[in-house]
Amino acid sequence: MRRDAVTALLLLLALATGRGVAATPAERHAATFDRYCQTCHSERLQTAGLVLERLDLSDVGSEAQTWEKVVHKLRTRSMPPPARSRPDEESYDDLLQWLETELDAAATRRPDPGRPLLHRLNRTEYRNAIRDLLDLEIEPSTLPADDSAYGFDNVADSLGVSPLLLESYVTTARKVARQALGTALPTPLAKIYRAPEDLTQSYHLRDMPLGTRGGIAVDEHFPVDGEYEIRVRMRRLATGQVRGIAEKSWIELSVDGERAALYEVGGGDVYKPTIVNKQNPTQTLSPSFVADQHMAVRMPLVAGRHTITAGFVGRPAALAESTTKPYLRSYVGATGRDLPDLEHIKLTGPYEARRASGETASRTRILTCKPEAEAEELGCARRILERLGRRAYRRPLEEPELDELLGFWRAGRQDGDFETGIELALRFLLSSPPFIFRFEDEPANVKPSDPFQLSDLALASRLSFFLWSSIPDEELLSIAEAGRLSEPGELERQLARMLADPRSAAIVDNFAGQWLYLRNLEGRTPDPLTYSDWDDNLRRALRTETELFFGSIVKEDRSVVDLLTADYTFLNERLARHYGVKGIHGDRFRRVDIDDPNRRGLLGHASILTVTSHATRTSPVLRGKWILDNLLGAPPPPPPPEVPDLPESDHAEPSSVRERLTQHRNDPACAACHAQMDPYGFGLENFDAIGRWRTRDSGGSAIDAADVLPDGRAFDGPSELREAILARPEVFLDTFTRKLLTYALGRGLEYTDMPAVRRIAHEAAQDDHRFSSFISAIASSEPFRMKRASAKPLGEEGS
């Protein structure tokens, strides 16, 4: 409603003098809005398209969408703008608490769990579901990559369906069924496993046998018995010669930890006369071109998973560490001597293929019974398919569904044997809509668009895809079938069990990996001339550090605030040297206490500092945007199309990033957003583009890491920046809740979800913001436990 100017003036006078009739909360807060907000958000100006003058403060719930925007602006202190008169902290908090209370009460009266969505399994969920259903690790490369929305690739709106995608599911299902059962005898095929080009192999690597240097490790499932050729290729120079074989070396090839071959390369043979090229007798080749041609072995392998490694036999360094510089990339010749590297392992086979003579893990998981006579086959097939279908569809099968699976079994049985029929039925199962899509049944008596409580079976699926990115296990499914999962005590017990299960690593891999941009490290390649010690070893170490750190918050059930304040991290020797930490040796990661306050928490992790930098320099803009978006929940709008990029330095004035950004902000179109982002980024300028500490930039200028945040808090350096951010920790906790709830629901949040966000954060606060308290509060929230019924299809309105 429009407030009468005289009434507002009298109210202000009454408040100022302390006399007159006591104001209602709505009237009291109306005065605050009149004083600080109405100038810009009036009918006349309508700044940012927002008009507060016409809103009715006596009925906040009627305009919940607008008031939720106001709440967010007030919480992040981004309204009123810093240049204008602003309320004191007590007034901010008083107004926020009142608005949130009114909005939450309105939401309780009219619950809205969000619009109905149909979720398709993304590639990660499909892979994990195959793992848990068939005990088979696959890489679904035939499925197209998933798009992301709201920061995650499990959001239903981004998981579209196309004829090409459905065809890809059919192709993948055929390959998986054959691989799991080993019923088809494949023709020999070649598969190559390459070492990254920037992998430094001058020292022992993780997952390689002790006593080796460098190398490649391969973990592969072999579907059938047969002979397989394993060939090792060394890295070449641009001329095609095998590099680094002036000295004699030995390469050990192992299968499942047992030595399969030991090859000698290099040494005196390099200097022998040229030899005839057997493939083209008119040519001659130096031995340095063919030095690795003998590095191949053909050997029998039984069906199942095997680990194959090829690495150099380690020898004590002949030169001092300061001379060899072991953590500079060997492929650019920075080690002081030219060491050979391995380029790839090539597997070819199977030759003389035959069905598995033993029982692989997948066959054991599938073939729970084996008929000894033809009369027993139908009953056995029924039991196998009923059990697999129940796990795959996340619910008991209906009789027509089981009959359909048995029809595929019969068709396959006619063309082969019992297992051929099971394979065909399995192919259909893994490409069927109930497996690929997460259907949630609606009660028969629910009205269109009305909210309803999910069944225990639907809740079990939501929980398993939230915590495991996979299907429910037998225990969770059985409890849901019995209708016991909704019981508070049982739900809490299952949550604790699921978080303790190794499959909860999906929270780290998928939630943290996307929230913190860890997945972006894979494609990050800093300029090799500027950052000569960057290599794939460091890339992996950066990601491992942050994954282990986030995993410790989950496993130890620590406060989520520790993500920003923890005085420990996880280092191996490679990363310790990068940070300048002494006394850490070997490639194994171990927990290390942090003495330097600038390194504490996520803001000191080189993984995040690297993915928010450019290839040749730091970027206060990218770092500031990352903080605003991922820690404070206040992402800036995208830049206008006419705004130019920040120019790279040409060593003329101004040369520093700060000076160039200051010049960039002189453009009024740039100033508004950069004033929000840049201060946060400047606070991290002591870290270079790959996360090393520095006091001067690349141009030699002293680093200036001091600034003032939009809310007026001054700081100097990463440690004080972190303290300024956590001066109001509720902003970070609110953002964390939003991110985790978005991931849990698989959809973007709407204004109707904000009361649930506040309730989740409040419940977690009662338990010191422990990670498990957020999980528990989300699992009990209305958006997670409820769903809105679908609207009636067109044409049914009059029925």
FENQUISUL-V551928 format. One record per helix or strand of 3 or more residues. SS is the DSSP state (H for helix, E for strand). FROM is the first residue (numbers start at 1). TO is the last residue. If there is no record, write none. Layout:
# FENQUISUL-V551928
SS|FROM|TO  SS|FROM|TO
This chain:
# FENQUISUL-V551928
H|5|17  H|25|36  H|47|49  H|57|75  H|89|109  H|123|134  H|156|158  H|163|181  E|189|194  E|212|222  E|225|234  E|249|255  E|258|265  H|267|271  H|287|289  E|296|301  E|304|313  H|321|324  H|330|332  E|342|354  H|361|366  H|374|393  H|399|415  H|418|430  H|433|436  E|451|453  H|456|467  H|474|481  H|488|500  H|502|515  H|518|523  H|536|555  H|562|565  E|568|571  H|573|579  E|590|593  H|597|599  H|602|604  H|606|611  H|620|630  H|657|664  H|668|682  E|706|708  E|714|716  H|718|745  H|751|765  H|771|779  H|782|785  E|786|788
